[in-house]
């Protein structure tokens, strides 16, 4: 299977995020969940942890993790939250603070985020702010969290006017990825994660994009080798970008990771984070960003067509629904996005497959027109 065929999917793949004293490793391996206790014991000093998960993940992966922690001499409780983006609220965040105090956690304790991007974002934000910051570890169980949300230290909760609008940069001490967790992932969630995988190919790696085109069927069929390679390659891309630009500085490359997200976050915010999974909203956002780039003559029509075709082959949407909010409401929501600076919209647009740039000169009317013209089905 092309580039991936030279490695053993059962072997540990290790990616290092280089951030000086905040550096950490991403370990990718099937069956890793059963080794998390042992790995945690050598990564953090804490002997008391709180594992945060949701009611979907807890019964499947929570108990094996708790057993692994116990066997390593680490004590802690498992907290199961309601599943979905609706958990990323101030109310749920406050309840987690209460639990931390009730459990007697202190500055030497550690939180473990077991689940998808929602659990990782929320747990990371609580870790960043409880006692002015305690250790946390990411144990992602969805493809989207494995390739994107668990890496890079962005933690947040949502505000009604802005997805991830309240947050902090707080790097995990480690990321432990058990690729076997994807065996129980619903098909829709797997496809949602593929949107972020496709993103890496478009923003900086044309060869990886071509690899996804050639191996998409294997990814959709959950071929362990294909998934392990896609996860490792995506993590290496993000680790390199984060290592160069940890806090998304003005003019830094980390902003490129937001390709598709300005449009996508507006869709999510307008629908109160209901109706679309994050990757589905990002997929539509990538299609809209591609259309805006096409209208600005930034890339070739055949490149835009290749990207849209791959998104559709992955089982992801490129159109809005008839029932979705009006174009004017969606456009207005883009101004609440964190990538807006001084009231000025900033779009990450492709200039070729494998190349993107940030554009600050897109007139409002031009951006609105894209919203108005996007097909609905």
N, C-alpha and C positions, 0 to 999 in steps of 0.2 A: 504494500500500500504506500507507494511513493516514499516521501520523507519519513513517515512514521514506521516503515517496515524494518528499519534498522535497529529499533529498540525493543526491549521487553516490557510489555504493559504491566507485568507483575513487579518489576523492579521499582525502587524508590526513585522518583525524579525530584531533584532539589533545585529550587530557584531562590536566589538571594536578592533581597531588596536592600540596596546599599544606601544607608542614610546615617552614616557615622555612628554615634552612640545609640541611635534608634533603629539600627539595621536588624533585620530578622530574616528567617527562612520560611519559604513556602515548600512544604513537603507533600508530594502527590504520590499516592500508592493505594492500590486496592487492599481492603482489609485494615486500613490504617486506624479506623475507629477503635479497634481493640488494643491499639498500642498508644493511644493518646495519653493515658495515665502515666505510663513510663516516660513518654516524651515530655509531658508537662512537668514532671518531677525534675527533669534536667534543664528545663527552660526557664521556669520561674521559681522563686523561693517560697511561694505560698503553699501552705498545707491546708488551707481552707478556701474553697471555691464555691461559686454559685453558677450553676449551669442554667442558662436561659434558652428556652426553646418554645415551640408552639404546640398546640394540641394535635396537629397532624404529624409532626416530626417526633414528638416525645415518645409515643408508644412504639414507634418503629426503631428509632436510633438512640433515644434517651437512655433506655435501660442498659444496653451494651456499653454505652459511654460511662454511665455511673459505676458499672461493675469494673471497668478498666481503671477508673480513678481510685476506687476502693482498693483494688489489688496493688496499687502503687502507694498506698498509705495516705491518700489525699481524701479528706472529708468534705462533704458539701451536699447541697440539696439541688433538686431539679425543679425549676419553675416553668410551668406550661402556660403560655399566653394565647389569646385568641389568634387564629391565623389571619394573614392578609395585611395589606397596607394600613388598614384601620387601626392596627396596634401601634403605629408610629405617632402617637399623640402625647400631649403633655400629661393627660390623665394616667395613661399606662406608664409613662416615664416616672411619674410621681409615685405610683404604686410600687415600682421597682426600687426606688430609693427607700421606701418604707420597709420593703423586704430585706434590703441590704442592712438596714439598721436593726431590724428584728433578728436577723441571723448573726448579728455581732461582727459583721465584716468591718475591717479596718484598712489602713493604707497598705498593709502587707498582703491583703487578700487579692483574689483574681476572679474575674468573670469569664465565663466560657460561653461564646455565642454559637449555639448549635442550630443551624437552620439555613434559611435563605437570606436574601439581602435585607429584608425587613428586620429580622432578628439581629443580623450583624450590625446594621445601622443603629438600631435602638440600644442594643447592649453596649456597643462602642461608645455611644453618647453618654450613657449612664456611667461607664467606666471613666470617661474623660472628665466627668464633673463630680462624681462622688468622692468626697474627701480631697477635692482638687486634683483628682486623677489617680486611678489605680490600674494595675495590669489587666489586660484582657487578651484572650486567644480566640481566633476565628476557627470554627469547624464547620465550613459550609457544606450544605447537603443538596443544593440545587446547582445546575450548570451555570446559571447567571451569577450566583454568588461566588462560585469557584473561579470564574474567569474575570470577574470584575469587582463586585461589591466588597468581597472580603480582603482585597488588596489595596493598599494605598492610604489607609488612615482617615478617610472621610467618614465621619459619623454624624448622624442627624436624626431629628424627628421632623414630621411635616407640620406645616401651618396651613390653615384653610386657603391662604392666598399664595402659597409657595411650597412645592415639593422639596423636602430637605432644607427648608428655609431657616431652621434653627439647628445649628450643629457646631462641631469642633473638629480640628485635625488631631487625631490621637491614634498613633500607630499601634497595631497589635504586637504582642511579643512573638507571635508565631502564627502561621496559618497551616492547619492540618487538613488536607483534602483526601478523603476516602472516595475514590472514584466508583466503588461498589454502591455507594449511596444512590447513584443515578439509576440503578436497576429498578428502584421503586418510585422514581419520579414520574408523575403523570406526563403523557405525551405533550400536552399543551405547554407545560412548564419547560420541558426539554427544548421545544421549539423557541420559546421565549428566550432562553439562554443563548441559542444560536444567533440571535440578533446581535448580541455583544461580541460573539466570536467573529461574525462577518465584519463588524465595525473595525476590528484590528486590521483586517486585510485591506479595507478601504483607506484607513487613515495613514498607513505607513508601510504596508508590505504586500506588494502586488503578487509576489510568489506565493504567499500564504493564502491570498484570495483565490488564486488559481487552484491551490491544493484543496480548499474548501469546495470549490466547484466540482473537482474530480472525486472527492470523498464524501460528498453530502449524503449519499444513500447510506454509507457505512455509519455516519454520525447519527442519522435518523434511526438506524437499526440498532443503535447503542453498541456498536462494535467497540470492545474495550480498548484496543490499540488506537483506533481513530480518536476516541474521546480523550484518552490520556495524552496523545500528541497535541490535540487542539487545546486542551487545558494548559499544558506546559507552555506551548508557544504563546498563547494569550497572556499567561502570567508573566512570561519573559518580556513581552512587549510592555505591559503595564509597569512591571518592576523597573525597567530601564527608564521609562518616561517619568515615573514618580521619583526615581533616584536623581534625575536631573532637575526636577521642578516639583518639590514636595507639596507646596502650598498654592499651586496654580497662580504664580506671579504674573504680573503684566508682561506680556510678550513671551511667556514661557510655553513650553510644549504641552504641559498637562491639559491645557484648554482643548487640545485636539481630541481628547478622550470624550468630549461632550458632543461629538458628531452625532446628529440625529436627536440629541437630548433637548435642545431648545424648543423645537416643535413638539417633541414627545412629552416633555414635562408640562407644557401648556395643555395638551390633551388630557393628561392625568388630572391636573389641578381643576380643570373645568368640569370634569366628571366626578369630582370628589374621590378620585382614586378608585373608582368602580368601573367595571365594564371591560377594561383592557388590562392585561398583565403588562408589567414594565417593558419587557422586551417587545411586545406587540406595539406599544405606543412608540418605542424607539424605532421600530421597523418602519412605521408610517413616517416618523420624523426623518429617517434616512432618505426615504423616497421624496419627501418634500424638500429636503436639503439638496438632493440631486437635481430636482426640477428647478430650484432657485439658481443653482450653479449653471444649469443648462441655459436658462434665460439670460444669465450674465456672460454666457459664452466662455465659461471657465474650463469646461471639459467637453469631450466629444459625445455626441448622441449615443454612439454605440457603447461607450463606457457606462453611461447612465442606464442603458438598456440591460447591460450585463448585471449591474448591481440589482436592479429591480427584479430581473428574472431569477437571480439567486435567492432574494428575499422570498419571492413567491414559491420557489421550489422548496424552501425550508418550511412552508406552511404558515407563513407570516403575512399579515395584511400590508397593503400599500395604499389602501383607500380608507376614507372615513365611512361611517355608517350614516344612513339617512337621518337617524335620530340623534346624531351627535350635535353639540352646540353650534350656534351660528358662527360663520367665519370671523365676524367682528369680535365675538367673545373670546374665541381662541387666540386671535391676534393680540387682544388686550392682555391675555394671560401671559404672553411671552415677556411682558415688561416686569413681571414678578419673578422671573427666572434669575438665579444667582449670577448668570453670565452677563447680565445687563450692567453696564457701568455708566453712572451719571445719566441715567435715562436713555442711554444709547444702546440699541440692540447690537449684539455681537453674534455672528453666525459662523459656525465651523462648516466650510464648504469644500467639497472635493475639487481638485484641479486635474486629477487623473486617478485611476485606481492605484492606490499606494501613496497618494499625496493629497494632503489637505492643508488648509490655512484658515486663520481667523480673519473675518471681514467685518469691519466696523462702519462701512460706508453704505450699507444697504438701506435705501430710503424706506420709510414706513409704508408708503403706498405700494412699493414693490413687494414687500413681505406680505402685506394684506392680500395682494392679488393672488399670491400662491395659495393662501388659505381659501380664497374664494373659488379658485379654479380646480382645487383637488377633487378628483372624482369621488362620488359617494355611491355606496351599494347597499 
